[in-house]
Amino acid sequence: MVTRCRYGIESERHDGNRLFSRMDHRVYSDAMNLSFVRPNIRSMQGYTPGEQPGVGERVVKLNTNENPFPPSPRVMQAIRDIEPEQLRRYPNPTADVFREAAARLWNITPDMILAGNGSDDILTIATRTFVPPGGALAYPDPTYSLYSVLARIEDARTITLSWEKNWDLPVDALLRSGANAIYVANPNAPSGTFVSPARISELIEKFDGLVLIDEAYADFAEDNCVSLASKYDNVVVSRSFSKAYSLAGLRFGYAIANPTIIQQMMKVKDSYNCDAISIAAATAALLDQDHARMTWTHVKQERERLSSELTEIGFEVLPSQANFLFAKVPDGDGTGMYKALKALGILVRHFDRPGLKEYLRITIGTSQENNALLSGIRELLGKKQVA
Ligand SMILES: Cc1ncc(COP(=O)(O)O)c(C=O)c1O
């Protein structure tokens, strides 16, 4: 069904379970005079998030790296305990209850923490604080595609450097880039690969600008870089509640850095970037480490099982320290496999770009979800062999 609306064409594709609905603004924007829009915004592409089916739609959702388990029961209790007065008033602008809890967890001081509306908010604040218009942001590529979007919004350049062999950090090339800031996702997305804190320290020690270590997936890894935020002045570590704490729908993340760096970032953030509910819920989640760790243990066990079963089927699976796998499909037809799985109601992530399109990025689900994925893949490969 296609319907006209005030700002363009709203198109909805009905294929049984109404997965896709989007606004197509091109019809009107092509005809409009957009000279009052900043040229860098006019010419850029926005970030494309993964597909989000509506609540209740029955799909096996392994495409946006959510935790397959529900959040801690203490989170739900904290939300139920919210008083009307907490909603009538503005929230605490710096989420101090959360900062104190996180400081205790990491054995640092609360002034080393800045709370954000998801770790994307932390990345936005960091880019606005450290990457000037006309400046440059460097990162190893491929990585999280939001980085380039954030740089473009600041009217800054991006400098992308290829990963070294075995997804090692291109330290020398990054140092030669002359960028104002370097972003490193660790574990990286979409590869899931991990760089040791010692290797990242080599970069930090020789670099004059800011190094941001995006640790959205670090709770599923064997190590992390939090201690580097205490050791070096030019480091920001960003953390997410979307994966490790099963709270992607809540929107909460935080940064850890030297107090002076945090003070600078505080000037840039929206005054009330985290709402009262998310502050209470994220604090409750952080305080229930037992629950969170139980989910990490299960995800890591399933990661090893899925990785070896996919390898047996003929996939080439990269070593992952995240809650997803990046796997090359046996005949290299990633696009075909992605579409065929989707037709079976199994969503995985596919990147239609050279060097990546032979791969699927598969979130680790519950054992049942992973089994459904494996059966779907076996069925599709079986059909191909017969054909
Ligand atoms: C590497 C990386 N960093 C940050 C994020 C954003 O996380 P959040 O939901 O906390 O904004 C993602 C989301 O997928 C990610 O893959």
The ligand as an SDF file (V2000), in Angstrom:
LIG
                    3D

 16 16  0  0  0  0  0  0  0  0999 V2000
   29.9090   -0.1770   18.1160 C   0  0  0  0  0  0  0  0  0  0  0  0
   28.6290    0.4180   18.6220 C   0  0  0  0  0  0  0  0  0  0  0  0
   28.6930    1.4910   19.4080 N   0  0  0  0  0  0  0  0  0  0  0  0
   27.5730    2.0700   19.8880 C   0  0  0  0  0  0  0  0  0  0  0  0
   26.3260    1.5710   19.5770 C   0  0  0  0  0  0  0  0  0  0  0  0
   25.1020    2.2940   20.0790 C   0  0  0  0  0  0  0  0  0  0  0  0
   24.6210    1.7830   21.2380 O   0  0  0  0  0  0  0  0  0  0  0  0
   23.4600    2.4820   22.0640 P   0  0  0  0  0  0  0  0  0  0  0  0
   22.2470    1.6650   21.8540 O   0  0  0  0  0  0  0  0  0  0  0  0
   23.9550    2.4890   23.4750 O   0  0  0  0  0  0  0  0  0  0  0  0
   23.2860    3.8800   21.5450 O   0  0  0  0  0  0  0  0  0  0  0  0
   26.2110    0.4570   18.7590 C   0  0  0  0  0  0  0  0  0  0  0  0
   24.8730   -0.0590   18.4180 C   0  0  0  0  0  0  0  0  0  0  0  0
   24.6550   -1.0080   17.7400 O   0  0  0  0  0  0  0  0  0  0  0  0
   27.3900   -0.1380   18.2700 C   0  0  0  0  0  0  0  0  0  0  0  0
   27.3330   -1.2090   17.4620 O   0  0  0  0  0  0  0  0  0  0  0  0
  1  2  1  0
  2  3  1  0
  2 15  2  0
  3  4  2  0
  4  5  1  0
  5  6  1  0
  5 12  2  0
  6  7  1  0
  7  8  1  0
  8  9  2  0
  8 10  1  0
  8 11  1  0
 12 13  1  0
 12 15  1  0
 13 14  2  0
 15 16  1  0
M  END
$$$$
